[in-house]
């Protein structure tokens, strides 16, 4: 049986939280920022939580990536 590969795009975009959720960075904060309001840019700055609807997919896609796996007993 072949090894399960991590979906690299997901591994680069998401981080797993301690309670098992996932967080991600908001879009629209890279360029063309002069026309965006300060309030809008400020609200885009913090990380956001991923919807529960795609938690299962993220867990399967990233089960082998170190930053996205959560080891409860911290054996490694």
Secondary structure, DSSP 8 states (H G I E B T S, - for coil): -------HHHHHHEEE-TTS-EEE--SS-SS--TTS-HHHHHHHHS-EE--GGGHHHHHHHTTT-GGG---TT---
